[in-house]
Amino acid sequence: MEEMNYEQAISEIERVIRDMESGNQEIEEIISNVKHVAELIKFCKNKLHGVENELNLIFNDN
C-alpha cells in the first residue's frame, strides 16, 4: 500500500463503498472490504499526520 498515494487511497475507499452500497456482496466479501477500508483510512491518517508534521516544522522555523 505504500506505493499508493493519498488521492489513490481515497479513490479506492470511494470505490469499495460504492461496491458495498450496491448490496450485491456476500457477508465474507463485506467483512474483507471493511478491513481493507480500515487499512486505507489508517494509511490516509498517517499521510495527513506526516503532512501536518512537515507543515509544523516549516512554520516553526520562521
Buried (B, 14 or more C-beta within 10 A) or exposed (E): EEEBEBEEBBEBBEEBEEBBEEEEBEEEEEEEBEEBBEBBEEBBEEBEEEEEEEEEEEEEEE
